[in-house]
Each structure stands twice: as structure tokens, then as C-alpha cells.
């Protein structure tokens, strides 16, 4: 009887140990909530952006596609103006660790902005400039793509408004020009007089300097690492060069009305891996 009892105890103990090993292994493969190795900060909202920090050497995937991660485990995730309501971030390590984070994204309502009395040539470009426009679009895309290869995570230093002034145009707003609906506005317009100083909203590397693009006139792009960029449009003067490292708050140029602007202002934009995000959410990184 004693032998049978000891056998039952040993079997129960082995079963308990086996269950614990299985449980521990599963937690290494799928680690959630209290066991998470990833910190997330930011707005889970259309046009929003998340600042994330995980362990060094991790690989990160968004909906199955690998995204850039800094050497110290920092990365960002941005959302379109009209994103999928649910997206999944996966964190993977060499030790079979895997973490899945389900991100539920809130929608937003956007303003409708009507502007009449605009020079018709600024509403629809004439056919003879289309080749120039396509060439400039490719130039801008190429510059933004360079930010994916910037290993530094400059965005961790936070962001500021590039200039203080009235907000005359909001992200996501639908513009109707001379009665004709146009694509949504993907930046924040800050009304400023010509010559007003413009600061770098965040530290980073200057990726593009162009003084006379057809749509945006004086245009400057700064890369902040892991695919995140900020863009400054319609500038009358640019005071930095491609390849230059600038600090947050550094004077990079002056406001203007160059390109197809309806008046003097700064159009400030942000983008992450071809996703046009609302730059106002960058200010919450501080």
C-alpha cells in the first residue's frame, strides 16, 4: 500500500513538473501583459504614433512585415489617416521569445475646409509640368526612405513645434478648392510671416534640401531614425545642408509662401514608412 501511494505521489509530482515546463515554454513563445518586455507610449488613434522600447537584438513585425528597430531596442509605429482598426505588433528574440501586442486604433472625424478664389493654375497643375512633378515626388520618396537606415533613435529626445503661430490648417482635413474636392491635408499649417524663423522639431539628420519644388517650394526633410521623418514646406530660405546633424530647436530656415501656397505659412508634416501621420502627436513624446 505504501509503495502504491508513493507511486501515485511521484506520478502527480511528475505531472505537475511537466505542466509547469509546458506552461513556462508557452509563456516564452507567447508572452503577454505582466510578462511583457515592451513599453509603449503614444496615441492609438488614426494619424497617431507609438514610441516603443523592447530588448536589444529584438526583431519587430507589424502585421507580419518587419520594421526598423534601433540598436538599443527602440522603434516607432505610426498609423494612417484612415487605418485598419486592429493591427498586431510582434516582438521576436533569438531565445524563442515571442510577444504579440494587439493594437486597437480609434477613428477620428476630420474637418472640411473650403477655399475659394484660388488661382486655377494652383488647383490643377498644367500638363507640361507633370513630368517635373513625378520627378520631384520620386526625389522626396527616396530621401524619406533613407531614414530607415539611420541607426540612431533621435526621436527619443522628443519634439517641439517648429514655430509658434496660429494653426490655419489641420491634419486630415478635406480641402475643397474652388469647389473641387482634393486629397486630404496631411500636415499642420502654421500661419507665419515671411522670414519667420523655423526650428527643427526634433533632432536628426537632414535628408533633403530643395528650394523650389513645384507643389511645396522650399522643402526640407529631417530623418529621426527607424523610418520617421518630419518635413517643412513652403520655406523662403533654408539654412542647413543635406547630411547635417541638427539638434531639436536649431534654426533650419525661414517661413515663406513658395510653391503652390495660398499665403505665407509653414506646412509641417510627419511620415513613418510611407504612412502619413499627424505631427501633433510627436509633441507627446516629451
FENJO-V696619 format. One record per residue. N is the residue number from 1. RES is the residue in three letters. SS is DSSP state (@ for helix, = for strand, . for the rest). PSI is psi in degrees with one decimal (none if undefined). NEAR is the number of other ideal C-beta (glycine too) atoms within 10 Angstrom. Layout:
n:N res:RES ss:SS psi:PSI near:NEAR
n:N res:RES ss:SS psi:PSI near:NEAR
This chain:
n:1 res:UNK ss:. psi:-40.3 near:5
n:2 res:UNK ss:@ psi:-39.6 near:6
n:3 res:UNK ss:@ psi:-45.4 near:7
n:4 res:UNK ss:@ psi:-39.3 near:8
n:5 res:UNK ss:@ psi:-42.0 near:9
n:6 res:UNK ss:@ psi:-37.8 near:10
n:7 res:UNK ss:@ psi:-44.2 near:10
n:8 res:UNK ss:@ psi:-40.3 near:10
n:9 res:UNK ss:@ psi:-44.7 near:10
n:10 res:UNK ss:@ psi:-41.0 near:10
n:11 res:UNK ss:@ psi:-41.3 near:10
n:12 res:UNK ss:@ psi:-40.1 near:10
n:13 res:UNK ss:@ psi:-42.8 near:10
n:14 res:UNK ss:@ psi:-39.8 near:10
n:15 res:UNK ss:@ psi:-40.6 near:10
n:16 res:UNK ss:@ psi:-43.6 near:10
n:17 res:UNK ss:@ psi:-43.0 near:10
n:18 res:UNK ss:@ psi:-44.9 near:10
n:19 res:UNK ss:@ psi:-37.4 near:10
n:20 res:UNK ss:@ psi:-41.7 near:10
n:21 res:UNK ss:@ psi:-43.2 near:10
n:22 res:UNK ss:@ psi:-44.3 near:10
n:23 res:UNK ss:@ psi:-45.1 near:10
n:24 res:UNK ss:@ psi:-41.7 near:9
n:25 res:UNK ss:@ psi:-43.4 near:11
n:26 res:UNK ss:@ psi:-36.5 near:10
n:27 res:UNK ss:@ psi:-29.3 near:12
n:28 res:UNK ss:@ psi:-33.2 near:15
n:29 res:UNK ss:@ psi:-41.7 near:12
n:30 res:UNK ss:. psi:96.8 near:12
n:31 res:UNK ss:. psi:125.8 near:18
n:32 res:UNK ss:. psi:170.3 near:11
n:33 res:UNK ss:@ psi:-106.2 near:7
n:34 res:UNK ss:@ psi:-23.7 near:5
n:35 res:UNK ss:@ psi:8.0 near:11
n:36 res:UNK ss:. psi:138.4 near:13
n:37 res:UNK ss:. psi:9.0 near:14
n:38 res:UNK ss:. psi:130.3 near:17
n:39 res:UNK ss:= psi:137.6 near:11
n:40 res:UNK ss:= psi:132.7 near:15
n:41 res:UNK ss:= psi:134.3 near:11
n:42 res:UNK ss:= psi:-176.9 near:18
n:43 res:UNK ss:. psi:121.8 near:17
n:44 res:UNK ss:. psi:74.5 near:16
n:45 res:UNK ss:= psi:155.5 near:15
n:46 res:UNK ss:. psi:129.7 near:21
n:47 res:UNK ss:. psi:-1.7 near:25
n:48 res:UNK ss:. psi:174.6 near:22
n:49 res:UNK ss:= psi:142.7 near:27
n:50 res:UNK ss:= psi:135.4 near:20
n:51 res:UNK ss:= psi:120.1 near:21
n:52 res:UNK ss:= psi:150.8 near:22
n:53 res:UNK ss:= psi:123.2 near:18
n:54 res:UNK ss:. psi:-164.6 near:25
n:55 res:UNK ss:. psi:155.9 near:14
n:56 res:UNK ss:. psi:140.4 near:11
n:57 res:UNK ss:. psi:-0.3 near:13
n:58 res:UNK ss:. psi:150.8 near:19
n:59 res:UNK ss:= psi:137.8 near:14
n:60 res:UNK ss:= psi:138.6 near:22
n:61 res:UNK ss:= psi:140.5 near:15
n:62 res:UNK ss:= psi:115.7 near:17
n:63 res:UNK ss:. psi:42.3 near:12
n:64 res:UNK ss:. psi:-4.9 near:7
n:65 res:UNK ss:= psi:129.2 near:9
n:66 res:UNK ss:= psi:139.1 near:11
n:67 res:UNK ss:= psi:159.7 near:20
n:68 res:UNK ss:. psi:142.6 near:20
n:69 res:UNK ss:. psi:139.4 near:22
n:70 res:UNK ss:. psi:170.6 near:19
n:71 res:UNK ss:. psi:-25.1 near:10
n:72 res:UNK ss:. psi:9.1 near:14
n:73 res:UNK ss:. psi:9.4 near:19
n:74 res:UNK ss:= psi:145.7 near:20
n:75 res:UNK ss:= psi:164.5 near:25
n:76 res:UNK ss:= psi:156.2 near:26
n:77 res:UNK ss:= psi:123.6 near:25
n:78 res:UNK ss:= psi:159.8 near:24
n:79 res:UNK ss:. psi:139.9 near:26
n:80 res:UNK ss:. psi:170.6 near:17
n:81 res:UNK ss:. psi:-39.4 near:18
n:82 res:UNK ss:. psi:76.8 near:12
n:83 res:UNK ss:. psi:168.8 near:20
n:84 res:UNK ss:. psi:142.8 near:11
n:85 res:UNK ss:. psi:-25.6 near:10
n:86 res:UNK ss:= psi:129.6 near:10
n:87 res:UNK ss:= psi:151.7 near:16
n:88 res:UNK ss:= psi:125.8 near:13
n:89 res:UNK ss:= psi:128.7 near:21
n:90 res:UNK ss:= psi:131.0 near:18
n:91 res:UNK ss:= psi:125.3 near:23
n:92 res:UNK ss:= psi:142.4 near:18
n:93 res:UNK ss:. psi:169.6 near:17
n:94 res:UNK ss:. psi:-17.2 near:8
n:95 res:UNK ss:. psi:26.9 near:9
n:96 res:UNK ss:. psi:4.8 near:9
n:97 res:UNK ss:. psi:134.5 near:18
n:98 res:UNK ss:= psi:132.6 near:15
n:99 res:UNK ss:= psi:131.4 near:23
n:100 res:UNK ss:= psi:126.2 near:14
n:101 res:UNK ss:= psi:117.6 near:20
n:102 res:UNK ss:= psi:123.1 near:9
n:103 res:UNK ss:= psi:115.2 near:19
n:104 res:UNK ss:= psi:123.2 near:8
n:105 res:UNK ss:. psi:129.0 near:18
n:106 res:UNK ss:= psi:144.0 near:12
n:107 res:UNK ss:. psi:167.0 near:11
n:108 res:UNK ss:. psi:159.8 near:14
n:109 res:UNK ss:. psi:140.5 near:6
n:110 res:UNK ss:. psi:150.2 near:17
n:111 res:UNK ss:. psi:150.7 near:12
n:112 res:UNK ss:= psi:122.7 near:9
n:113 res:UNK ss:= psi:123.6 near:16
n:114 res:UNK ss:= psi:126.9 near:11
n:115 res:UNK ss:= psi:118.1 near:14
n:116 res:UNK ss:. psi:164.8 near:8
n:117 res:UNK ss:. psi:17.9 near:7
n:118 res:UNK ss:. psi:144.4 near:13
n:119 res:UNK ss:. psi:120.5 near:9
n:120 res:UNK ss:@ psi:-29.2 near:10
n:121 res:UNK ss:@ psi:-17.5 near:10
n:122 res:UNK ss:@ psi:-4.9 near:14
n:123 res:UNK ss:. psi:-47.7 near:15
n:124 res:UNK ss:. psi:119.6 near:11
n:125 res:UNK ss:. psi:145.0 near:14
n:126 res:UNK ss:. psi:151.8 near:8
n:127 res:UNK ss:@ psi:-31.8 near:7
n:128 res:UNK ss:@ psi:-11.6 near:7
n:129 res:UNK ss:@ psi:2.2 near:13
n:130 res:UNK ss:@ psi:-40.8 near:11
n:131 res:UNK ss:@ psi:-41.9 near:9
n:132 res:UNK ss:@ psi:-43.3 near:12
n:133 res:UNK ss:@ psi:-46.5 near:13
n:134 res:UNK ss:@ psi:-39.1 near:10
n:135 res:UNK ss:@ psi:-40.1 near:11
n:136 res:UNK ss:@ psi:-35.8 near:18
n:137 res:UNK ss:@ psi:-43.3 near:13
n:138 res:UNK ss:@ psi:-37.1 near:10
n:139 res:UNK ss:@ psi:-44.2 near:14
n:140 res:UNK ss:@ psi:-44.1 near:20
n:141 res:UNK ss:@ psi:-41.5 near:11
n:142 res:UNK ss:@ psi:-42.0 near:11
n:143 res:UNK ss:@ psi:-44.6 near:22
n:144 res:UNK ss:@ psi:-34.6 near:21
n:145 res:UNK ss:@ psi:-24.8 near:15
n:146 res:UNK ss:@ psi:-28.8 near:16
n:147 res:UNK ss:@ psi:-23.6 near:25
n:148 res:UNK ss:@ psi:-28.0 near:16
n:149 res:UNK ss:@ psi:-0.6 near:11
n:150 res:UNK ss:. psi:114.1 near:20
n:151 res:UNK ss:. psi:-28.4 near:11
n:152 res:UNK ss:. psi:146.2 near:19
n:153 res:UNK ss:. psi:71.8 near:22
n:154 res:UNK ss:@ psi:-29.3 near:25
n:155 res:UNK ss:@ psi:-19.1 near:25
n:156 res:UNK ss:@ psi:-14.9 near:17
n:157 res:UNK ss:@ psi:-9.0 near:15
n:158 res:UNK ss:. psi:177.2 near:16
n:159 res:UNK ss:. psi:158.2 near:23
n:160 res:UNK ss:. psi:165.0 near:15
n:161 res:UNK ss:. psi:135.8 near:17
n:162 res:UNK ss:. psi:-15.6 near:28
n:163 res:UNK ss:. psi:151.3 near:19
n:164 res:UNK ss:. psi:127.6 near:10
n:165 res:UNK ss:. psi:171.2 near:16
n:166 res:UNK ss:. psi:138.3 near:9
n:167 res:UNK ss:= psi:112.2 near:13
n:168 res:UNK ss:= psi:-7.4 near:16
n:169 res:UNK ss:= psi:133.9 near:19
n:170 res:UNK ss:. psi:153.9 near:15
n:171 res:UNK ss:. psi:139.0 near:26
n:172 res:UNK ss:. psi:-10.4 near:19
n:173 res:UNK ss:. psi:144.6 near:15
n:174 res:UNK ss:= psi:124.0 near:14
n:175 res:UNK ss:= psi:135.7 near:18
n:176 res:UNK ss:= psi:106.8 near:13
n:177 res:UNK ss:= psi:119.9 near:18
n:178 res:UNK ss:. psi:36.8 near:15
n:179 res:UNK ss:. psi:-0.5 near:9
n:180 res:UNK ss:= psi:116.6 near:11
n:181 res:UNK ss:= psi:136.5 near:11
n:182 res:UNK ss:= psi:175.4 near:14
n:183 res:UNK ss:= psi:156.1 near:7
n:184 res:UNK ss:= psi:155.4 near:14
n:185 res:UNK ss:. psi:127.0 near:21
n:186 res:UNK ss:. psi:17.0 near:20
n:187 res:UNK ss:= psi:-174.6 near:24
n:188 res:UNK ss:= psi:124.5 near:21
n:189 res:UNK ss:= psi:126.9 near:24
n:190 res:UNK ss:= psi:114.6 near:21
n:191 res:UNK ss:= psi:122.6 near:16
n:192 res:UNK ss:. psi:150.0 near:24
n:193 res:UNK ss:. psi:153.6 near:12
n:194 res:UNK ss:. psi:132.2 near:16
n:195 res:UNK ss:. psi:-5.6 near:11
n:196 res:UNK ss:. psi:135.1 near:19
n:197 res:UNK ss:= psi:139.8 near:14
n:198 res:UNK ss:= psi:132.2 near:26
n:199 res:UNK ss:= psi:156.2 near:19
n:200 res:UNK ss:. psi:123.5 near:25
n:201 res:UNK ss:. psi:-28.5 near:25
n:202 res:UNK ss:. psi:163.2 near:28
n:203 res:UNK ss:. psi:149.9 near:21
n:204 res:UNK ss:= psi:-168.2 near:26
n:205 res:UNK ss:= psi:131.5 near:20
n:206 res:UNK ss:= psi:122.3 near:20
n:207 res:UNK ss:= psi:-24.6 near:22
n:208 res:UNK ss:= psi:134.6 near:21
n:209 res:UNK ss:= psi:113.8 near:20
n:210 res:UNK ss:= psi:129.3 near:19
n:211 res:UNK ss:= psi:-12.7 near:14
n:212 res:UNK ss:= psi:58.6 near:11
n:213 res:UNK ss:= psi:149.7 near:22
n:214 res:UNK ss:. psi:-51.4 near:15
n:215 res:UNK ss:. psi:-45.6 near:18
n:216 res:UNK ss:. psi:-0.4 near:23
n:217 res:UNK ss:= psi:-132.7 near:20
n:218 res:UNK ss:= psi:114.9 near:25
n:219 res:UNK ss:= psi:134.0 near:25
n:220 res:UNK ss:= psi:134.9 near:27
n:221 res:UNK ss:= psi:133.0 near:24
n:222 res:UNK ss:= psi:130.6 near:29
n:223 res:UNK ss:= psi:131.0 near:25
n:224 res:UNK ss:= psi:5.0 near:30
n:225 res:UNK ss:= psi:148.2 near:25
n:226 res:UNK ss:. psi:36.7 near:26
n:227 res:UNK ss:. psi:-0.1 near:24
n:228 res:UNK ss:= psi:128.5 near:29
n:229 res:UNK ss:= psi:155.9 near:27
n:230 res:UNK ss:= psi:146.3 near:24
n:231 res:UNK ss:= psi:142.9 near:24
n:232 res:UNK ss:= psi:118.5 near:27
n:233 res:UNK ss:= psi:157.7 near:24
n:234 res:UNK ss:= psi:24.8 near:26
n:235 res:UNK ss:= psi:144.1 near:27
n:236 res:UNK ss:. psi:-23.2 near:18
n:237 res:UNK ss:= psi:138.5 near:16
n:238 res:UNK ss:= psi:129.6 near:20
n:239 res:UNK ss:. psi:10.7 near:16
n:240 res:UNK ss:. psi:171.3 near:17
n:241 res:UNK ss:. psi:157.3 near:8
n:242 res:UNK ss:. psi:134.7 near:14
n:243 res:UNK ss:. psi:-14.8 near:9
n:244 res:UNK ss:. psi:138.8 near:14
n:245 res:UNK ss:= psi:124.1 near:13
n:246 res:UNK ss:= psi:149.5 near:20
n:247 res:UNK ss:. psi:154.1 near:12
n:248 res:UNK ss:. psi:128.7 near:19
n:249 res:UNK ss:. psi:-8.5 near:13
n:250 res:UNK ss:. psi:137.6 near:15
n:251 res:UNK ss:= psi:117.1 near:13
n:252 res:UNK ss:= psi:-11.5 near:23
n:253 res:UNK ss:= psi:-162.9 near:23
n:254 res:UNK ss:= psi:147.3 near:20
n:255 res:UNK ss:. psi:155.9 near:27
n:256 res:UNK ss:= psi:-162.6 near:24
n:257 res:UNK ss:. psi:33.7 near:18
n:258 res:UNK ss:. psi:164.0 near:20
n:259 res:UNK ss:. psi:-151.1 near:19
n:260 res:UNK ss:. psi:52.1 near:18
n:261 res:UNK ss:. psi:147.6 near:19
n:262 res:UNK ss:. psi:-1.7 near:17
n:263 res:UNK ss:. psi:168.6 near:11
n:264 res:UNK ss:. psi:126.4 near:17
n:265 res:UNK ss:= psi:171.0 near:26
n:266 res:UNK ss:= psi:126.1 near:26
n:267 res:UNK ss:= psi:108.7 near:24
n:268 res:UNK ss:= psi:126.4 near:23
n:269 res:UNK ss:= psi:163.1 near:20
n:270 res:UNK ss:= psi:147.1 near:27
n:271 res:UNK ss:= psi:144.6 near:22
n:272 res:UNK ss:= psi:113.1 near:25
n:273 res:UNK ss:. psi:52.7 near:20
n:274 res:UNK ss:. psi:8.3 near:11
n:275 res:UNK ss:= psi:121.1 near:16
n:276 res:UNK ss:= psi:114.0 near:21
n:277 res:UNK ss:= psi:167.0 near:27
n:278 res:UNK ss:. psi:113.7 near:24
n:279 res:UNK ss:@ psi:-19.0 near:24
n:280 res:UNK ss:@ psi:-28.5 near:19
n:281 res:UNK ss:@ psi:-16.4 near:21
n:282 res:UNK ss:@ psi:-28.9 near:26
n:283 res:UNK ss:@ psi:-16.9 near:13
n:284 res:UNK ss:@ psi:0.5 near:14
n:285 res:UNK ss:@ psi:-16.9 near:18
n:286 res:UNK ss:. psi:none near:9
